[in-house]
């Protein structure tokens, strides 16, 4: 299959962007790009180490650079980091030139998935209330995505099928 655009997955940390993106890439036989993995590969540090040693500003600047470069390629499935779409430049590029899919979950499911994860630096040190506030704030921005996938009652296979069907209808 050939796309003239990328399929870009966005949503909160723990929403399944990487796992769903990888499954969609296999189904469509297209390359998969995971932005967080590229950042880890580029720096030689995991995301938590980058936040701890270099700081969030360093991470966000690197995330922007790597994401914009990846989005300039076409015919890929791309998984953004949880905060990637919050960036104005990244969001504009995605909205203007790509198919965007928001993997949306109830906050209780997301909180359960992320609150004790050491690989999610913004959530690890946060209370449930702080995570809820982050979800609410980010959801307003995620809502600009072209497609919203309500994932709560779906299996991974059903989510993948739904994404592919939505893409094929466009």
N, C-alpha and C positions, 0 to 999 in steps of 0.2 A: 504494500500500500504506500502511496505517496501523498503527503500533505503539503499544502502550500503555507501552512502555519504549524506551530507547535501546539500540542495539547498540554496545558499547564494546570497542575493541581495545587490548590491552596487551601488553607484552613489552619486551625489551631494545632499546636504540637499535640501529638497523640491521635490525630484524626485519621491517620492511615495514608497520608500522601505518598510516602515512599513505597509501602507495600502495594497499594492500589495502583500507583503509577507503574511499578515494575510489572504487575500482572497485565495491565493494559498494553504495555510495550510488547510483552510476549504475545498477546492475542493479535495485535496489529503488526507484529514483526517489525517494530521500529526501535531505534536506540532509546535507552532510558538515561536521563541525566538527573541525578539527585544533588541538588545544590549544597546541602549540608555535607554530603560525602565529598564533594569537590573541595569544599572549604577545609575539611579535615585533611584531605590528601595534599592540598596546597601548603598548609601550615605545619603538618606533621603533629598537630595537637588535636585532641577532641574538642567539641564545642565548649564544654565546661572549662577546660584548661584555657581556651582562648579568652573566655569571659574573665576568668580568674587572673590570668597573667597579663593579658593585653587590654582587657576592658571591653565593655559593650560597644563603645564608639568605634574602636578598631574593627570589631567583628562586623558591625553594620556597614562600615565602609567597604570592607572586603566582600561581604555578601552582595552589596550593590554591584561592585565591579565584576565579580564572577557571574552573577545572575544576568546582567545586561549582556555580557559576552556570550553566555549560553543561549540567550533568547535571540541573538542575531543569527544563530544557526536555524535551519528549518528542518521539518520532518523528524521531530523528536518528541518524546514524552518527557516532560520536565516536572519535577517535584520541587516546589519552593520550600524554603524554611518557613516556620510558623510566622515569623515577623516579616518575611520578604515582601508580601503584598501591601504591607503598611507603608513601605517606602514609596513616595510619590513617583519617582522615576521608573521604578520597577512596575508599579501599578499601571501607569500610563502606557508603557510599552506592552504589557500583557493585554490590557483592554483594547488598545488600538490595533494590535497585530497578531493576536493568538486566540485560541479557544481556551477559555478559563473555566475551571470546575472547582466549586467550593464544596469540600467534603464537610458537611455540617452534621453535628451530633448534639444531643442534649448536654447541657453543662454538667449534669451529674455523671454522665458516662466519661466525659473528658477529664473531669477532676479525678475520678477514680483511676484513670489511665496514667495521669501525669504527676500527681502530687508527691509521690515518693521516688520519682525517677531522677537519678543523679546525672543523667545525660541531658536534662532539660534545665539549664541554669536559672532561667527566670521563674520557673515553677518550684524548683527544689526548696528554695528558701521562703516561699510564699504560703500564706494561709489560704484556706478554701475561699474565704471572702475576697482576698486579693486576686485569686485565680478567676473567680466569678466576674469580678470587675474587668479583668483583662479580656475574658471571653466576650463580655457584653460590648466593650469598646471595640475590639477587633472585628466582631461580627458585623458591626455597622459598615466597616470598610470591606470586609469579605463579601458583603451583599452586592458589591459592584461587579462581581464575577458574572460572566455570561450565563453560566448554568449553576444552579444550586442543587446538590444531591443531599436529600435527607436520608442519612445512613442508619438511623436508629434501629430499624426493624429489618434491615437487609443483611444478608451474608456478603462476604467479599465477592463471591461469584456474581451475586445479584447486582452489586454496586458496579462491578466491571461491565456487565451486560448493559446496564442502564446508561453508563457513560458512553459506551460504543454506539448504542442506539441513538442517543442524543446527538453525538457527533455525526453519525451517518445521515441524520435527518436535516443537517445543515448544509 
